[in-house]
Amino acid sequence: MEASEGKSKKQGASRLCCLCNQRRPVLKRPKTLQQICKECFYEVFEEEIHQVIVKNHLFKSGERVAIGASGGKDSTVLAYVLSELNRRHSYGLDLFLLSIDEGITGYRDDSLETVKRNELQYGLPLQILSYKDLYGWTMDDIVKMIGLKNNCTFCGVFRRQALDRGAALLKVDKLVTGHNADDIAETVLLNILRGDIARLSRCTSITTVYIREGDLHTYAYFKKLDYFSTECIYSPNAYRGFAREFIKDLERLRPRAILDIIKSGEDFRIATTTKMPEQGTCERCGYISSQKWCKACVLLDGLNRGLPKMGIGRARGGVNGDHQKETKKPASAARSLESKQCGSLDF
Ligand SMILES: Nc1ncnc2c1ncn2[C@@H]1O[C@H](COP(=O)(O)OP(=O)(O)OP(=O)(O)O)[C@@H](O)[C@H]1O
């Protein structure tokens, strides 16, 4: 009798959250394998982000910070958590939502509606910039002209610059974007596969809170955050999709695989003989470029001349386009960004 009572008490106890020991657990965190309740999950999730912000001195009081808001899960969680932490810990930040409308009918127009609701829900001012206004082309126009092969190159390059332009317009000190650990591991692997050392070092040197996609999903789900979850209609997804599947297979064998890949990316030592691009400004538009003309201007020039393939392909050694002193490259060196998945920032 005593023994069975003891056993049932023990079973009851094991059904409590292993952090607060009071509430019923609702999930097992893959990272720690702990069974925890909703409230404790919110607390550890938000506290991890707060600690990274504080330890890395990511922000200073009084700064203006734009949150790249696509309406997707990652940036919605980012906007929500950052505005909560800003209030709770008195960071003293002026937060803004910045959205880029790529002009993809049936995709971005719908996700922007989500961001407009987030503007009201989180009380953050929203600025929307469109490719049409910035470049004179929507992605719908571009896809009509070039088809579905290299469209992600145009979209990724234009988005990166559009976010910079939006940041300048809003006069912000910092721009934050949402990338979960799973996406970063894919990017590390893709940059290795492409032999793109410059991007490899950049994709992990950006100060990052590594949060697993599963945790983000759980957080967004429990908090009932309003986000848009459809994949881009123009995303062929081939190369990145392959990397994603490969990483998922690795993870089945070794659950730490994602964090290990990111760590490898962080720890890569770049040979001193490797020529790294120097960051300067584009002679044409004045935005960031490591070449005479930035990639966005090269691509735009190609589109406007009716030669959209002109800017596709990665330049090495300071040339990028036929209006600059082009050196003949062997076919194998003219690797391109063409397989970069739509939606990914061009790190
Ligand atoms: N159209 C956009 N406008 C503003 N920011 C964007 C846009 N697209 C992407 N971003 C920013 O870049 C981040 C990475 O975007 P990407 O589409 O590669 O990843 P994602 O995992 O699908 O992100 P999300 O779930 O937020 O859409 C987003 O979280 C967001 O901060």
Ligand as a Chemical Component Dictionary entry (heavy atoms), coordinates in Angstrom:
data_LIG
# 
_chem_comp.id                   LIG 
_chem_comp.type                 NON-POLYMER 
_chem_comp.pdbx_formal_charge   0 
_chem_comp.three_letter_code    LIG 
# 
loop_
_chem_comp_atom.comp_id 
_chem_comp_atom.atom_id 
_chem_comp_atom.alt_atom_id 
_chem_comp_atom.type_symbol 
_chem_comp_atom.charge 
_chem_comp_atom.model_Cartn_x 
_chem_comp_atom.model_Cartn_y 
_chem_comp_atom.model_Cartn_z 
_chem_comp_atom.pdbx_ordinal 
LIG N1  N1  N 0 10.225 40.986 -47.869 1  
LIG C1  C1  C 0 10.896 41.191 -46.743 2  
LIG N2  N2  N 0 10.778 42.343 -46.074 3  
LIG C2  C2  C 0 11.474 42.568 -44.936 4  
LIG N3  N3  N 0 12.305 41.689 -44.382 5  
LIG C3  C3  C 0 12.460 40.517 -45.009 6  
LIG C4  C4  C 0 11.784 40.197 -46.217 7  
LIG N4  N4  N 0 12.132 38.949 -46.584 8  
LIG C5  C5  C 0 13.010 38.509 -45.672 9  
LIG N5  N5  N 0 13.204 39.446 -44.709 10 
LIG C6  C6  C 0 14.054 39.361 -43.510 11 
LIG O1  O1  O 0 15.020 38.343 -43.711 12 
LIG C7  C7  C 0 14.817 37.274 -42.771 13 
LIG C8  C8  C 0 15.130 35.960 -43.456 14 
LIG O2  O2  O 0 14.196 35.785 -44.470 15 
LIG P1  P1  P 0 14.018 34.403 -45.215 16 
LIG O3  O3  O 0 12.836 34.538 -46.087 17 
LIG O4  O4  O 0 15.315 33.980 -45.748 18 
LIG O5  O5  O 0 13.801 33.400 -44.009 19 
LIG P2  P2  P 0 12.518 32.860 -43.280 20 
LIG O6  O6  O 0 13.073 31.820 -42.377 21 
LIG O7  O7  O 0 11.448 32.454 -44.233 22 
LIG O8  O8  O 0 12.056 34.125 -42.417 23 
LIG P3  P3  P 0 10.567 34.519 -42.052 24 
LIG O9  O9  O 0 9.994  33.293 -41.376 25 
LIG O10 O10 O 0 10.679 35.703 -41.147 26 
LIG O11 O11 O 0 9.916  34.853 -43.369 27 
LIG C9  C9  C 0 13.377 37.431 -42.310 28 
LIG O12 O12 O 0 13.163 36.879 -41.043 29 
LIG C10 C10 C 0 13.225 38.930 -42.298 30 
LIG O13 O13 O 0 13.812 39.492 -41.133 31 
# 
loop_
_chem_comp_bond.comp_id 
_chem_comp_bond.atom_id_1 
_chem_comp_bond.atom_id_2 
_chem_comp_bond.value_order 
_chem_comp_bond.pdbx_ordinal 
LIG N1  C1  SING 1  
LIG C1  N2  SING 2  
LIG C1  C4  DOUB 3  
LIG N2  C2  DOUB 4  
LIG C2  N3  SING 5  
LIG N3  C3  DOUB 6  
LIG C3  C4  SING 7  
LIG C3  N5  SING 8  
LIG C4  N4  SING 9  
LIG N4  C5  DOUB 10 
LIG C5  N5  SING 11 
LIG N5  C6  SING 12 
LIG C6  O1  SING 13 
LIG C6  C10 SING 14 
LIG O1  C7  SING 15 
LIG C7  C8  SING 16 
LIG C7  C9  SING 17 
LIG C8  O2  SING 18 
LIG O2  P1  SING 19 
LIG P1  O3  DOUB 20 
LIG P1  O4  SING 21 
LIG P1  O5  SING 22 
LIG O5  P2  SING 23 
LIG P2  O6  DOUB 24 
LIG P2  O7  SING 25 
LIG P2  O8  SING 26 
LIG O8  P3  SING 27 
LIG P3  O9  DOUB 28 
LIG P3  O10 SING 29 
LIG P3  O11 SING 30 
LIG C9  O12 SING 31 
LIG C9  C10 SING 32 
LIG C10 O13 SING 33 
# 
